[in-house]
Amino acid sequence: MAIMAALVYRTVSARGQYIDVSIHEACSLTTEAQVANYIYRGEVLRRQTGRHHAAGPTPRTQFRANDGNMSALWLAAA
């Protein structure tokens, strides 16, 4: 949004602007059809640590192993 607003401002005023953008936030909000789900379904998707996005909470896929390390459980679709 900031980039689009700056482009409009440049077109109107003929002056540029400095924009500070977080690449991490931009990627986390625009990956895996976030925008399309909001437009077509009205769902606000949330990031789920270690797994895909979803409109609501999803089951955990990361667990602490007996040796203290983390282990990921990947469930394949049947």
PyMOL Python script that loads the backbone (N, CA, C, O; Angstrom):
from pymol import cmd

cmd.read_pdbstr("""\
ATOM      1  N   MET A   1       0.823  -1.173   0.000  1.00  0.00           N
ATOM      2  CA  MET A   1       0.000   0.000   0.000  1.00  0.00           C
ATOM      3  C   MET A   1       0.875   1.247   0.000  1.00  0.00           C
ATOM      4  O   MET A   1       0.576   2.228  -0.681  1.00  0.00           O
ATOM      5  N   ALA A   2       1.950   1.200   0.764  1.00  0.00           N
ATOM      6  CA  ALA A   2       2.824   2.372   0.837  1.00  0.00           C
ATOM      7  C   ALA A   2       3.453   2.665  -0.522  1.00  0.00           C
ATOM      8  O   ALA A   2       3.600   3.825  -0.908  1.00  0.00           O
ATOM      9  N   ILE A   3       3.819   1.618  -1.237  1.00  0.00           N
ATOM     10  CA  ILE A   3       4.424   1.812  -2.559  1.00  0.00           C
ATOM     11  C   ILE A   3       3.416   2.413  -3.520  1.00  0.00           C
ATOM     12  O   ILE A   3       3.744   3.331  -4.272  1.00  0.00           O
ATOM     13  N   MET A   4       2.189   1.903  -3.503  1.00  0.00           N
ATOM     14  CA  MET A   4       1.165   2.448  -4.395  1.00  0.00           C
ATOM     15  C   MET A   4       0.852   3.900  -4.044  1.00  0.00           C
ATOM     16  O   MET A   4       0.696   4.734  -4.936  1.00  0.00           O
ATOM     17  N   ALA A   5       0.760   4.207  -2.747  1.00  0.00           N
ATOM     18  CA  ALA A   5       0.500   5.582  -2.326  1.00  0.00           C
ATOM     19  C   ALA A   5       1.637   6.503  -2.752  1.00  0.00           C
ATOM     20  O   ALA A   5       1.396   7.634  -3.174  1.00  0.00           O
ATOM     21  N   ALA A   6       2.877   6.026  -2.643  1.00  0.00           N
ATOM     22  CA  ALA A   6       4.026   6.841  -3.053  1.00  0.00           C
ATOM     23  C   ALA A   6       4.029   7.080  -4.565  1.00  0.00           C
ATOM     24  O   ALA A   6       4.406   8.158  -5.024  1.00  0.00           O
ATOM     25  N   LEU A   7       3.611   6.076  -5.334  1.00  0.00           N
ATOM     26  CA  LEU A   7       3.530   6.253  -6.783  1.00  0.00           C
ATOM     27  C   LEU A   7       2.470   7.282  -7.163  1.00  0.00           C
ATOM     28  O   LEU A   7       2.684   8.094  -8.063  1.00  0.00           O
ATOM     29  N   VAL A   8       1.337   7.248  -6.486  1.00  0.00           N
ATOM     30  CA  VAL A   8       0.292   8.250  -6.744  1.00  0.00           C
ATOM     31  C   VAL A   8       0.809   9.632  -6.367  1.00  0.00           C
ATOM     32  O   VAL A   8       0.631  10.590  -7.119  1.00  0.00           O
ATOM     33  N   TYR A   9       1.448   9.738  -5.205  1.00  0.00           N
ATOM     34  CA  TYR A   9       1.998  11.013  -4.757  1.00  0.00           C
ATOM     35  C   TYR A   9       3.018  11.551  -5.761  1.00  0.00           C
ATOM     36  O   TYR A   9       3.026  12.743  -6.066  1.00  0.00           O
ATOM     37  N   ARG A  10       3.885  10.660  -6.276  1.00  0.00           N
ATOM     38  CA  ARG A  10       4.894  11.083  -7.262  1.00  0.00           C
ATOM     39  C   ARG A  10       4.223  11.585  -8.533  1.00  0.00           C
ATOM     40  O   ARG A  10       4.666  12.571  -9.122  1.00  0.00           O
ATOM     41  N   THR A  11       3.165  10.917  -8.956  1.00  0.00           N
ATOM     42  CA  THR A  11       2.453  11.331 -10.163  1.00  0.00           C
ATOM     43  C   THR A  11       1.830  12.710  -9.979  1.00  0.00           C
ATOM     44  O   THR A  11       1.856  13.535 -10.893  1.00  0.00           O
ATOM     45  N   VAL A  12       1.274  12.956  -8.807  1.00  0.00           N
ATOM     46  CA  VAL A  12       0.601  14.228  -8.544  1.00  0.00           C
ATOM     47  C   VAL A  12       1.596  15.355  -8.275  1.00  0.00           C
ATOM     48  O   VAL A  12       1.428  16.463  -8.784  1.00  0.00           O
ATOM     49  N   SER A  13       2.633  15.081  -7.477  1.00  0.00           N
ATOM     50  CA  SER A  13       3.536  16.146  -7.030  1.00  0.00           C
ATOM     51  C   SER A  13       4.863  16.209  -7.781  1.00  0.00           C
ATOM     52  O   SER A  13       5.582  17.203  -7.676  1.00  0.00           O
ATOM     53  N   ALA A  14       5.197  15.169  -8.534  1.00  0.00           N
ATOM     54  CA  ALA A  14       6.484  15.062  -9.236  1.00  0.00           C
ATOM     55  C   ALA A  14       7.662  14.982  -8.264  1.00  0.00           C
ATOM     56  O   ALA A  14       8.794  15.286  -8.642  1.00  0.00           O
ATOM     57  N   ARG A  15       7.407  14.573  -7.005  1.00  0.00           N
ATOM     58  CA  ARG A  15       8.465  14.397  -6.009  1.00  0.00           C
ATOM     59  C   ARG A  15       8.417  12.978  -5.467  1.00  0.00           C
ATOM     60  O   ARG A  15       7.337  12.413  -5.294  1.00  0.00           O
ATOM     61  N   GLY A  16       9.571  12.406  -5.201  1.00  0.00           N
ATOM     62  CA  GLY A  16       9.643  11.056  -4.668  1.00  0.00           C
ATOM     63  C   GLY A  16       9.598  11.032  -3.157  1.00  0.00           C
ATOM     64  O   GLY A  16       9.643  12.076  -2.506  1.00  0.00           O
ATOM     65  N   GLN A  17       9.507   9.814  -2.594  1.00  0.00           N
ATOM     66  CA  GLN A  17       9.473   9.629  -1.148  1.00  0.00           C
ATOM     67  C   GLN A  17      10.359   8.447  -0.762  1.00  0.00           C
ATOM     68  O   GLN A  17      10.631   7.566  -1.578  1.00  0.00           O
ATOM     69  N   TYR A  18      10.802   8.445   0.485  1.00  0.00           N
ATOM     70  CA  TYR A  18      11.531   7.308   1.029  1.00  0.00           C
ATOM     71  C   TYR A  18      10.516   6.427   1.757  1.00  0.00           C
ATOM     72  O   TYR A  18       9.746   6.918   2.582  1.00  0.00           O
ATOM     73  N   ILE A  19      10.515   5.128   1.454  1.00  0.00           N
ATOM     74  CA  ILE A  19       9.571   4.203   2.081  1.00  0.00           C
ATOM     75  C   ILE A  19      10.361   3.109   2.794  1.00  0.00           C
ATOM     76  O   ILE A  19      11.253   2.495   2.209  1.00  0.00           O
ATOM     77  N   ASP A  20      10.029   2.873   4.051  1.00  0.00           N
ATOM     78  CA  ASP A  20      10.646   1.813   4.836  1.00  0.00           C
ATOM     79  C   ASP A  20       9.669   0.642   4.860  1.00  0.00           C
ATOM     80  O   ASP A  20       8.602   0.740   5.467  1.00  0.00           O
ATOM     81  N   VAL A  21      10.025  -0.473   4.199  1.00  0.00           N
ATOM     82  CA  VAL A  21       9.126  -1.617   4.056  1.00  0.00           C
ATOM     83  C   VAL A  21       9.765  -2.861   4.668  1.00  0.00           C
ATOM     84  O   VAL A  21      10.946  -3.131   4.452  1.00  0.00           O
ATOM     85  N   SER A  22       8.975  -3.616   5.433  1.00  0.00           N
ATOM     86  CA  SER A  22       9.441  -4.867   6.014  1.00  0.00           C
ATOM     87  C   SER A  22       9.198  -6.003   5.024  1.00  0.00           C
ATOM     88  O   SER A  22       8.045  -6.342   4.756  1.00  0.00           O
ATOM     89  N   ILE A  23      10.248  -6.594   4.480  1.00  0.00           N
ATOM     90  CA  ILE A  23      10.105  -7.687   3.518  1.00  0.00           C
ATOM     91  C   ILE A  23       9.473  -8.908   4.189  1.00  0.00           C
ATOM     92  O   ILE A  23       8.721  -9.646   3.553  1.00  0.00           O
ATOM     93  N   HIS A  24       9.776  -9.121   5.469  1.00  0.00           N
ATOM     94  CA  HIS A  24       9.206 -10.278   6.173  1.00  0.00           C
ATOM     95  C   HIS A  24       7.681 -10.160   6.275  1.00  0.00           C
ATOM     96  O   HIS A  24       6.964 -11.124   6.009  1.00  0.00           O
ATOM     97  N   GLU A  25       7.189  -8.982   6.660  1.00  0.00           N
ATOM     98  CA  GLU A  25       5.743  -8.800   6.757  1.00  0.00           C
ATOM     99  C   GLU A  25       5.086  -8.868   5.388  1.00  0.00           C
ATOM    100  O   GLU A  25       4.001  -9.433   5.248  1.00  0.00           O
ATOM    101  N   ALA A  26       5.731  -8.299   4.380  1.00  0.00           N
ATOM    102  CA  ALA A  26       5.159  -8.328   3.034  1.00  0.00           C
ATOM    103  C   ALA A  26       5.028  -9.768   2.534  1.00  0.00           C
ATOM    104  O   ALA A  26       4.003 -10.131   1.955  1.00  0.00           O
ATOM    105  N   CYS A  27       6.049 -10.580   2.751  1.00  0.00           N
ATOM    106  CA  CYS A  27       5.999 -11.975   2.299  1.00  0.00           C
ATOM    107  C   CYS A  27       4.990 -12.790   3.096  1.00  0.00           C
ATOM    108  O   CYS A  27       4.276 -13.617   2.529  1.00  0.00           O
ATOM    109  N   SER A  28       4.926 -12.567   4.393  1.00  0.00           N
ATOM    110  CA  SER A  28       4.020 -13.376   5.210  1.00  0.00           C
ATOM    111  C   SER A  28       2.558 -13.068   4.906  1.00  0.00           C
ATOM    112  O   SER A  28       1.698 -13.928   5.099  1.00  0.00           O
ATOM    113  N   LEU A  29       2.266 -11.880   4.442  1.00  0.00           N
ATOM    114  CA  LEU A  29       0.888 -11.523   4.132  1.00  0.00           C
ATOM    115  C   LEU A  29       0.497 -11.814   2.695  1.00  0.00           C
ATOM    116  O   LEU A  29      -0.693 -11.837   2.381  1.00  0.00           O
ATOM    117  N   THR A  30       1.448 -12.035   1.826  1.00  0.00           N
ATOM    118  CA  THR A  30       1.103 -12.212   0.415  1.00  0.00           C
ATOM    119  C   THR A  30       1.396 -13.607  -0.113  1.00  0.00           C
ATOM    120  O   THR A  30       1.199 -13.869  -1.300  1.00  0.00           O
ATOM    121  N   THR A  31       1.860 -14.502   0.739  1.00  0.00           N
ATOM    122  CA  THR A  31       2.142 -15.848   0.269  1.00  0.00           C
ATOM    123  C   THR A  31       0.904 -16.724   0.334  1.00  0.00           C
ATOM    124  O   THR A  31      -0.017 -16.458   1.106  1.00  0.00           O
ATOM    125  N   GLU A  32       0.888 -17.750  -0.465  1.00  0.00           N
ATOM    126  CA  GLU A  32      -0.137 -18.784  -0.457  1.00  0.00           C
ATOM    127  C   GLU A  32      -1.560 -18.256  -0.593  1.00  0.00           C
ATOM    128  O   GLU A  32      -2.448 -18.648   0.165  1.00  0.00           O
ATOM    129  N   ALA A  33      -1.770 -17.387  -1.537  1.00  0.00           N
ATOM    130  CA  ALA A  33      -3.109 -16.909  -1.917  1.00  0.00           C
ATOM    131  C   ALA A  33      -3.832 -16.139  -0.819  1.00  0.00           C
ATOM    132  O   ALA A  33      -5.061 -16.177  -0.755  1.00  0.00           O
ATOM    133  N   GLN A  34      -3.107 -15.450   0.035  1.00  0.00           N
ATOM    134  CA  GLN A  34      -3.720 -14.651   1.101  1.00  0.00           C
ATOM    135  C   GLN A  34      -4.740 -13.663   0.540  1.00  0.00           C
ATOM    136  O   GLN A  34      -5.862 -13.578   1.039  1.00  0.00           O
ATOM    137  N   VAL A  35      -4.362 -12.927  -0.479  1.00  0.00           N
ATOM    138  CA  VAL A  35      -5.241 -11.907  -1.037  1.00  0.00           C
ATOM    139  C   VAL A  35      -6.474 -12.536  -1.683  1.00  0.00           C
ATOM    140  O   VAL A  35      -7.590 -12.058  -1.481  1.00  0.00           O
ATOM    141  N   ALA A  36      -6.280 -13.596  -2.453  1.00  0.00           N
ATOM    142  CA  ALA A  36      -7.411 -14.249  -3.120  1.00  0.00           C
ATOM    143  C   ALA A  36      -8.411 -14.809  -2.107  1.00  0.00           C
ATOM    144  O   ALA A  36      -9.619 -14.693  -2.318  1.00  0.00           O
ATOM    145  N   ASN A  37      -7.945 -15.406  -1.027  1.00  0.00           N
ATOM    146  CA  ASN A  37      -8.855 -15.927  -0.001  1.00  0.00           C
ATOM    147  C   ASN A  37      -9.660 -14.804   0.639  1.00  0.00           C
ATOM    148  O   ASN A  37     -10.845 -14.976   0.927  1.00  0.00           O
ATOM    149  N   TYR A  38      -9.033 -13.670   0.861  1.00  0.00           N
ATOM    150  CA  TYR A  38      -9.755 -12.549   1.459  1.00  0.00           C
ATOM    151  C   TYR A  38     -10.802 -11.994   0.491  1.00  0.00           C
ATOM    152  O   TYR A  38     -11.933 -11.716   0.889  1.00  0.00           O
ATOM    153  N   ILE A  39     -10.427 -11.836  -0.771  1.00  0.00           N
ATOM    154  CA  ILE A  39     -11.344 -11.263  -1.756  1.00  0.00           C
ATOM    155  C   ILE A  39     -12.523 -12.188  -2.026  1.00  0.00           C
ATOM    156  O   ILE A  39     -13.672 -11.747  -1.994  1.00  0.00           O
ATOM    157  N   TYR A  40     -12.259 -13.455  -2.288  1.00  0.00           N
ATOM    158  CA  TYR A  40     -13.315 -14.374  -2.706  1.00  0.00           C
ATOM    159  C   TYR A  40     -14.071 -15.038  -1.564  1.00  0.00           C
ATOM    160  O   TYR A  40     -15.261 -15.322  -1.706  1.00  0.00           O
ATOM    161  N   ARG A  41     -13.416 -15.292  -0.439  1.00  0.00           N
ATOM    162  CA  ARG A  41     -14.070 -15.987   0.669  1.00  0.00           C
ATOM    163  C   ARG A  41     -14.319 -15.094   1.883  1.00  0.00           C
ATOM    164  O   ARG A  41     -15.100 -15.443   2.768  1.00  0.00           O
ATOM    165  N   GLY A  42     -13.652 -13.946   1.919  1.00  0.00           N
ATOM    166  CA  GLY A  42     -13.793 -13.066   3.075  1.00  0.00           C
ATOM    167  C   GLY A  42     -13.042 -13.570   4.297  1.00  0.00           C
ATOM    168  O   GLY A  42     -13.295 -13.112   5.411  1.00  0.00           O
ATOM    169  N   GLU A  43     -12.108 -14.521   4.100  1.00  0.00           N
ATOM    170  CA  GLU A  43     -11.340 -15.095   5.206  1.00  0.00           C
ATOM    171  C   GLU A  43     -10.029 -14.350   5.404  1.00  0.00           C
ATOM    172  O   GLU A  43      -9.315 -14.058   4.445  1.00  0.00           O
ATOM    173  N   VAL A  44      -9.725 -14.051   6.648  1.00  0.00           N
ATOM    174  CA  VAL A  44      -8.426 -13.487   6.987  1.00  0.00           C
ATOM    175  C   VAL A  44      -7.551 -14.657   7.414  1.00  0.00           C
ATOM    176  O   VAL A  44      -7.787 -15.263   8.459  1.00  0.00           O
ATOM    177  N   LEU A  45      -6.547 -14.976   6.613  1.00  0.00           N
ATOM    178  CA  LEU A  45      -5.683 -16.119   6.909  1.00  0.00           C
ATOM    179  C   LEU A  45      -4.585 -15.708   7.877  1.00  0.00           C
ATOM    180  O   LEU A  45      -4.030 -14.614   7.776  1.00  0.00           O
ATOM    181  N   ARG A  46      -4.284 -16.578   8.797  1.00  0.00           N
ATOM    182  CA  ARG A  46      -3.243 -16.339   9.798  1.00  0.00           C
ATOM    183  C   ARG A  46      -2.085 -17.294   9.563  1.00  0.00           C
ATOM    184  O   ARG A  46      -2.278 -18.442   9.163  1.00  0.00           O
ATOM    185  N   ARG A  47      -0.887 -16.803   9.817  1.00  0.00           N
ATOM    186  CA  ARG A  47       0.276 -17.669   9.715  1.00  0.00           C
ATOM    187  C   ARG A  47       0.220 -18.693  10.834  1.00  0.00           C
ATOM    188  O   ARG A  47      -0.127 -18.367  11.970  1.00  0.00           O
ATOM    189  N   GLN A  48       0.561 -19.929  10.509  1.00  0.00           N
ATOM    190  CA  GLN A  48       0.607 -21.013  11.481  1.00  0.00           C
ATOM    191  C   GLN A  48       2.060 -21.485  11.545  1.00  0.00           C
ATOM    192  O   GLN A  48       2.593 -21.958  10.542  1.00  0.00           O
ATOM    193  N   THR A  49       2.698 -21.367  12.683  1.00  0.00           N
ATOM    194  CA  THR A  49       4.115 -21.693  12.806  1.00  0.00           C
ATOM    195  C   THR A  49       4.405 -23.115  12.347  1.00  0.00           C
ATOM    196  O   THR A  49       3.818 -24.067  12.861  1.00  0.00           O
ATOM    197  N   GLY A  50       5.302 -23.260  11.390  1.00  0.00           N
ATOM    198  CA  GLY A  50       5.728 -24.572  10.923  1.00  0.00           C
ATOM    199  C   GLY A  50       4.732 -25.260  10.010  1.00  0.00           C
ATOM    200  O   GLY A  50       4.895 -26.443   9.711  1.00  0.00           O
ATOM    201  N   ARG A  51       3.712 -24.560   9.562  1.00  0.00           N
ATOM    202  CA  ARG A  51       2.732 -25.187   8.679  1.00  0.00           C
ATOM    203  C   ARG A  51       2.074 -24.121   7.807  1.00  0.00           C
ATOM    204  O   ARG A  51       2.424 -22.944   7.892  1.00  0.00           O
ATOM    205  N   HIS A  52       1.135 -24.525   6.979  1.00  0.00           N
ATOM    206  CA  HIS A  52       0.498 -23.586   6.058  1.00  0.00           C
ATOM    207  C   HIS A  52      -0.452 -22.638   6.791  1.00  0.00           C
ATOM    208  O   HIS A  52      -0.805 -22.858   7.950  1.00  0.00           O
ATOM    209  N   HIS A  53      -0.849 -21.595   6.095  1.00  0.00           N
ATOM    210  CA  HIS A  53      -1.785 -20.629   6.660  1.00  0.00           C
ATOM    211  C   HIS A  53      -3.176 -21.248   6.788  1.00  0.00           C
ATOM    212  O   HIS A  53      -3.476 -22.259   6.154  1.00  0.00           O
ATOM    213  N   ALA A  54      -4.006 -20.640   7.602  1.00  0.00           N
ATOM    214  CA  ALA A  54      -5.382 -21.092   7.756  1.00  0.00           C
ATOM    215  C   ALA A  54      -6.211 -19.969   8.357  1.00  0.00           C
ATOM    216  O   ALA A  54      -5.675 -19.053   8.981  1.00  0.00           O
ATOM    217  N   ALA A  55      -7.509 -20.045   8.166  1.00  0.00           N
ATOM    218  CA  ALA A  55      -8.403 -19.035   8.730  1.00  0.00           C
ATOM    219  C   ALA A  55      -8.530 -19.197  10.248  1.00  0.00           C
ATOM    220  O   ALA A  55      -8.802 -18.224  10.951  1.00  0.00           O
ATOM    221  N   GLY A  56      -8.337 -20.400  10.750  1.00  0.00           N
ATOM    222  CA  GLY A  56      -8.418 -20.665  12.191  1.00  0.00           C
ATOM    223  C   GLY A  56      -7.237 -21.502  12.638  1.00  0.00           C
ATOM    224  O   GLY A  56      -6.403 -21.884  11.817  1.00  0.00           O
ATOM    225  N   PRO A  57      -7.154 -21.792  13.923  1.00  0.00           N
ATOM    226  CA  PRO A  57      -6.050 -22.604  14.437  1.00  0.00           C
ATOM    227  C   PRO A  57      -6.030 -24.003  13.806  1.00  0.00           C
ATOM    228  O   PRO A  57      -7.080 -24.578  13.523  1.00  0.00           O
ATOM    229  N   THR A  58      -4.846 -24.531  13.594  1.00  0.00           N
ATOM    230  CA  THR A  58      -4.681 -25.877  13.046  1.00  0.00           C
ATOM    231  C   THR A  58      -3.880 -26.720  14.036  1.00  0.00           C
ATOM    232  O   THR A  58      -3.198 -26.168  14.900  1.00  0.00           O
ATOM    233  N   PRO A  59      -3.950 -28.044  13.926  1.00  0.00           N
ATOM    234  CA  PRO A  59      -3.203 -28.907  14.847  1.00  0.00           C
ATOM    235  C   PRO A  59      -1.692 -28.682  14.742  1.00  0.00           C
ATOM    236  O   PRO A  59      -1.173 -28.369  13.670  1.00  0.00           O
ATOM    237  N   ARG A  60      -1.010 -28.843  15.851  1.00  0.00           N
ATOM    238  CA  ARG A  60       0.449 -28.689  15.874  1.00  0.00           C
ATOM    239  C   ARG A  60       1.121 -29.732  14.998  1.00  0.00           C
ATOM    240  O   ARG A  60       0.613 -30.842  14.839  1.00  0.00           O
ATOM    241  N   THR A  61       2.255 -29.376  14.437  1.00  0.00           N
ATOM    242  CA  THR A  61       3.055 -30.328  13.663  1.00  0.00           C
ATOM    243  C   THR A  61       4.483 -30.410  14.192  1.00  0.00           C
ATOM    244  O   THR A  61       5.281 -31.204  13.696  1.00  0.00           O
ATOM    245  N   GLN A  62       4.810 -29.600  15.190  1.00  0.00           N
ATOM    246  CA  GLN A  62       6.146 -29.617  15.778  1.00  0.00           C
ATOM    247  C   GLN A  62       6.046 -30.039  17.236  1.00  0.00           C
ATOM    248  O   GLN A  62       5.231 -29.519  17.998  1.00  0.00           O
ATOM    249  N   PHE A  63       6.898 -31.000  17.606  1.00  0.00           N
ATOM    250  CA  PHE A  63       6.872 -31.530  18.968  1.00  0.00           C
ATOM    251  C   PHE A  63       8.293 -31.661  19.494  1.00  0.00           C
ATOM    252  O   PHE A  63       9.232 -31.864  18.725  1.00  0.00           O
ATOM    253  N   ARG A  64       8.445 -31.543  20.806  1.00  0.00           N
ATOM    254  CA  ARG A  64       9.763 -31.717  21.426  1.00  0.00           C
ATOM    255  C   ARG A  64      10.032 -33.212  21.574  1.00  0.00           C
ATOM    256  O   ARG A  64       9.221 -33.945  22.139  1.00  0.00           O
ATOM    257  N   ALA A  65      11.179 -33.655  21.061  1.00  0.00           N
ATOM    258  CA  ALA A  65      11.576 -35.066  21.142  1.00  0.00           C
ATOM    259  C   ALA A  65      12.176 -35.354  22.525  1.00  0.00           C
ATOM    260  O   ALA A  65      12.460 -34.434  23.292  1.00  0.00           O
ATOM    261  N   ASN A  66      12.361 -36.622  22.826  1.00  0.00           N
ATOM    262  CA  ASN A  66      12.919 -37.019  24.128  1.00  0.00           C
ATOM    263  C   ASN A  66      14.309 -36.445  24.362  1.00  0.00           C
ATOM    264  O   ASN A  66      14.690 -36.204  25.507  1.00  0.00           O
ATOM    265  N   ASP A  67      15.076 -36.220  23.290  1.00  0.00           N
ATOM    266  CA  ASP A  67      16.426 -35.687  23.453  1.00  0.00           C
ATOM    267  C   ASP A  67      16.447 -34.158  23.554  1.00  0.00           C
ATOM    268  O   ASP A  67      17.521 -33.560  23.618  1.00  0.00           O
ATOM    269  N   GLY A  68      15.267 -33.521  23.568  1.00  0.00           N
ATOM    270  CA  GLY A  68      15.198 -32.070  23.727  1.00  0.00           C
ATOM    271  C   GLY A  68      15.093 -31.306  22.416  1.00  0.00           C
ATOM    272  O   GLY A  68      14.737 -30.128  22.412  1.00  0.00           O
ATOM    273  N   ASN A  69      15.398 -31.961  21.308  1.00  0.00           N
ATOM    274  CA  ASN A  69      15.307 -31.300  20.007  1.00  0.00           C
ATOM    275  C   ASN A  69      13.860 -31.276  19.527  1.00  0.00           C
ATOM    276  O   ASN A  69      13.003 -31.979  20.060  1.00  0.00           O
ATOM    277  N   MET A  70      13.608 -30.466  18.525  1.00  0.00           N
ATOM    278  CA  MET A  70      12.265 -30.392  17.961  1.00  0.00           C
ATOM    279  C   MET A  70      12.144 -31.380  16.809  1.00  0.00           C
ATOM    280  O   MET A  70      13.098 -31.599  16.062  1.00  0.00           O
ATOM    281  N   SER A  71      10.978 -31.963  16.676  1.00  0.00           N
ATOM    282  CA  SER A  71      10.699 -32.911  15.615  1.00  0.00           C
ATOM    283  C   SER A  71       9.416 -32.479  14.920  1.00  0.00           C
ATOM    284  O   SER A  71       8.456 -32.072  15.574  1.00  0.00           O
ATOM    285  N   ALA A  72       9.399 -32.567  13.602  1.00  0.00           N
ATOM    286  CA  ALA A  72       8.212 -32.180  12.843  1.00  0.00           C
ATOM    287  C   ALA A  72       7.453 -33.409  12.394  1.00  0.00           C
ATOM    288  O   ALA A  72       8.044 -34.378  11.918  1.00  0.00           O
ATOM    289  N   LEU A  73       6.146 -33.365  12.548  1.00  0.00           N
ATOM    290  CA  LEU A  73       5.281 -34.446  12.116  1.00  0.00           C
ATOM    291  C   LEU A  73       4.556 -33.959  10.878  1.00  0.00           C
ATOM    292  O   LEU A  73       3.792 -32.995  10.941  1.00  0.00           O
ATOM    293  N   TRP A  74       4.784 -34.610   9.765  1.00  0.00           N
ATOM    294  CA  TRP A  74       4.151 -34.214   8.520  1.00  0.00           C
ATOM    295  C   TRP A  74       3.075 -35.221   8.185  1.00  0.00           C
ATOM    296  O   TRP A  74       3.354 -36.411   8.034  1.00  0.00           O
ATOM    297  N   LEU A  75       1.853 -34.754   8.067  1.00  0.00           N
ATOM    298  CA  LEU A  75       0.741 -35.629   7.744  1.00  0.00           C
ATOM    299  C   LEU A  75       0.444 -35.532   6.266  1.00  0.00           C
ATOM    300  O   LEU A  75       0.126 -34.456   5.758  1.00  0.00           O
ATOM    301  N   ALA A  76       0.548 -36.652   5.575  1.00  0.00           N
ATOM    302  CA  ALA A  76       0.264 -36.677   4.132  1.00  0.00           C
ATOM    303  C   ALA A  76      -1.229 -36.877   3.917  1.00  0.00           C
ATOM    304  O   ALA A  76      -1.887 -37.612   4.654  1.00  0.00           O
ATOM    305  N   ALA A  77      -1.748 -36.211   2.896  1.00  0.00           N
ATOM    306  CA  ALA A  77      -3.165 -36.378   2.579  1.00  0.00           C
ATOM    307  C   ALA A  77      -3.398 -37.782   2.033  1.00  0.00           C
ATOM    308  O   ALA A  77      -2.628 -38.263   1.202  1.00  0.00           O
ATOM    309  N   ALA A  78      -4.436 -38.424   2.491  1.00  0.00           N
ATOM    310  CA  ALA A  78      -4.726 -39.787   2.072  1.00  0.00           C
ATOM    311  C   ALA A  78      -5.478 -39.799   0.752  1.00  0.00           C
ATOM    312  O   ALA A  78      -5.810 -40.868   0.241  1.00  0.00           O
TER     313      ALA A  78
END
""", "prot")
cmd.dss("prot")
cmd.show_as("cartoon", "prot")
cmd.util.cbc("prot")
cmd.orient("prot")
